[in-house]
């Protein structure tokens, strides 16, 4: 999973024409964080990761065998 996420971020950043520094500035994180994400760092703050993904227009979708039941009970949930 870590390499998959790293590859997704790297691919989207390059396709967006952004440098690591530009992405970092837009996401409000340090350039080192972008480097670490693209190189498969295993532990990062979730809010920083979400900010990077948001800038790259990447959405996270949660999968679970109980997802349908959850959405019935919490119809306003955005997952």
SVG drawing of the C-alpha trace seen along z (x, -y; Angstrom):
<svg xmlns="http://www.w3.org/2000/svg" viewBox="-30 -28 43 36">
<polyline fill="none" stroke="black" stroke-width="0.4" points="0.0,0.0 2.8,-2.5 4.4,-2.2 1.0,-2.4 0.2,-5.7 3.7,-7.0 3.3,-6.2 -0.2,-7.8 1.1,-11.0 4.1,-11.2 2.1,-10.5 -0.5,-13.1 2.0,-15.7 4.0,-15.3 0.8,-15.2 -0.3,-18.4 3.0,-20.0 4.0,-20.8 7.3,-20.6 7.6,-19.2 8.1,-22.7 5.0,-24.0 2.9,-21.1 4.2,-21.6 3.3,-25.3 -0.2,-24.7 -0.8,-22.0 0.7,-24.0 3.3,-21.4 7.1,-21.2 8.9,-20.2 10.5,-17.3 7.0,-15.9 6.3,-15.6 9.7,-14.0 9.0,-11.5 5.5,-10.7 6.8,-10.1 9.4,-7.8 7.0,-5.7 7.3,-7.1 5.1,-5.0 4.0,-7.5 2.7,-10.9 0.1,-13.2 -3.3,-12.4 -4.2,-16.1 -1.1,-16.7 -1.7,-13.8 -5.3,-14.9 -4.1,-18.4 -1.7,-17.0 -4.3,-14.7 -6.9,-17.6 -4.4,-19.8 -4.0,-16.9 -7.7,-16.2 -7.3,-12.7 -10.3,-11.4 -10.0,-8.7 -12.8,-6.0 -13.2,-3.7 -14.0,-0.1 -15.6,2.2 -17.9,5.2 -20.2,3.1 -20.1,0.0 -23.7,0.3 -25.1,0.8 -23.0,-2.2 -24.4,-4.4 -27.9,-3.4 -27.4,-4.4 -25.4,-7.5 -26.7,-8.7 -24.9,-12.1 -21.5,-10.4 -19.1,-11.4 -17.0,-8.3"/>
</svg>
